[in-house]
Amino acid sequence: MIIIAQIDANVLSPKIQGEKMGLSPFWIMLALILGGALFGFMGFILGVPVFSVIYQLIAEWTSKKLDKKNLPVKVDYYYNLKDKDILNTSDEENLKLKDIIFEESDEDDEEDK
C-alpha cells in the first residue's frame, strides 16, 4: 500500500499536474519540494501555481528578448545547432547568433575584470 501511495504522489500526480499547467513533472516536483521546505503546508498548496506563473513570466521575457534580437524563439532551432555550425556559417541567422554569443561572452569577461 505504501508503494502505491509513493508512486501516486511522486509520479502520477506531478505528471497530471504538469500536463494541466504546461510544466514537466520535474518542475512540479521541484515546486512542491521548495514550496513545502520554505513555507510548509501552504507552500505545498501554492508552490505549483506560483512556480507556474514565474515560469511563464520568464518564458515571455526570454521570448521578447529573442524577438528583439531577431532570433528564433522555438527551442528546436537551438537543439539542432552545433558549435561548428555557428562558427563556420554564412547563414544570416546563424551569423547574428554568433555575434550575440561572442558579444555576451566579451561582456562577461569585462565584468570579471
N, C-alpha and C positions, 0 to 999 in steps of 0.2 A: 504494500500500500504506500509506503514511504517513497519507493522508487517511482511509482506512478505520479505522486504529488510533485516530486522533484522534476520529472520530465515535463509535466504540465506547467510548472512555474518557471522553469529555466529554458524551455524550448518552444512549447506551443504558444504560450501567452505572448512572448516577445514577437514571435512570427506573425501572429494575428494582429497585434497592435501595430507592428511595423507596416503591414500591408494597408491598414486603415489610415495611418498617418504619413505614409510615404518615407519611412525610415527603415534601415536594415535592423535586424534583430540585435546586432552588436550595439548600435546606438541606443536602442531601447534598454538593453541590459545596463549599459554604462549610465544612462539617465536614472534608472532605478537604483543602482548601487550608490552613485554620487548623491542623489536626492535623499535616499534613506540615511546615508552616512552623515550628511551635513545637516539635514533638517528633520530627521526622524520619520514618524508616520506621515506627516504632511508632505515630506519630501518624496515618499513613495507615491502619494496620490498626485501631487503636482509636478513631479520630476519630468515625466514624459511629455506632457503638454508644453511646459516651459521650454524644455530642450528642443521640442519640435519648432517652436516659434523662433528660438535662437538660430537653429539650423536653417530655417527658411530665410531669415534676415541675412545670414552670412552668404547663402546661395544667391540671393538677389544682389547683394553688394558685389560679389565676385563677378556675377554676370554683367552688371553695369560697368565695372572696371574693364572687363574684356571687350565689351561693346565699344567703349570709349576709345580703346586702342585698336579697333577694327580687327579683333582676333576672334576665332570661332569660340562659341560658348559650349558646344557639345563636348563632353568628356571623351567620347570615342576618338575624336580627332587627335587628342594628345596621347592616348594609349598607343596609337599606331605610329607615332613619331619615334625615330631612333636618333641618338646623338649625332651620328654621321650624316643623317638626313638633314638635320638642322644646319650643321656646319658646312656641308658641301652641297648647297642647293642654289638653284636660280629661281625657284618658285617665289613669287612676290610675297605670299602669305608667310612662308617659312622664313624669308629674309626679315620680315617685320618681327616675327617671333624671336629670331636670333638676335636682332638688335635689342629687343626688350630684355632678353635673358642676360646679355652681357652688360647692358646698361644698369640693370639692377645689381648684378654682381660687382660692378665697379663702385656703385653707391655703397654697397655693404662693406667693401674694402676700405673706402674712405671713412666710414663710420667707425670701423675697428681701430683706426689710427688715432 
